[in-house]
């Protein structure tokens, strides 16, 4: 059980991801989760009122199965293969987060200040963040997993530009907006 409970080192996880990407490229498929939203909308009949959702979703059914498998796997891992371990983060990061009011930093997997209680501020932050992520995913033509894993494996120039944009956006959020919000 230790092999399932302990984190896998990069030299195991990295080659496994590479092997999957080679397999997907060989099959002519591209990996990404954000396209599943379009697939689900198409399955539910949104193509009748919007041409964007009017396509053959059955050609992407493998990606829907991957999504379901990821959700089931995440549930099983969280409830049966985990003892609620807290990720190891640097002491300086814990100090900085505690200075911003995140007392759960270093003691919890997710900040309980955001997810422990739902107040108006937390709901607004999550809703606005979700809208930005949804818009950005659509505008960039895919999500971080699709561009950073699949697109870069395929040597696609737009994916490199998107990944650079993701990093710039993430750094800007953490170093500029996060201190203002909190």
Residue pairs with C-beta under 8 A, 6 or more apart in sequence:
4 81
5 81
5 82
5 83
17 149
18 153
20 31
21 31
21 149
21 150
21 153
22 153
24 30
24 31
24 150
25 153
25 154
29 62
29 63
30 146
30 150
30 151
30 154
31 63
31 66
31 145
31 146
31 149
31 150
32 63
32 142
32 143
32 145
32 146
32 147
32 150
33 67
33 70
33 143
33 145
33 146
34 137
34 138
34 142
34 143
34 146
35 60
35 63
35 142
35 146
36 60
36 63
36 64
36 67
38 52
38 53
38 55
38 57
39 57
39 60
39 61
39 63
39 64
40 64
41 47
41 53
42 53
42 54
42 55
42 57
43 57
43 64
46 53
47 53
47 54
47 55
48 54
57 64
84 109
85 109
86 106
86 107
86 108
86 109
87 109
89 105
89 106
93 105
94 105
94 106
97 105
97 106
97 111
98 105
100 178
100 179
100 182
101 113
101 182
102 111
102 113
102 182
103 113
104 111
104 112
104 113
104 116
105 111
114 122
114 125
114 126
115 122
125 181
136 169
137 143
140 147
140 162
140 165
140 166
141 147
141 158
141 162
142 151
142 159
142 162
144 163
144 166
146 159
147 156
147 158
147 159
147 162
147 163
147 166
148 159
148 163
148 166
150 159
151 158
151 159
151 160
151 162
151 163
152 159
152 160
152 163
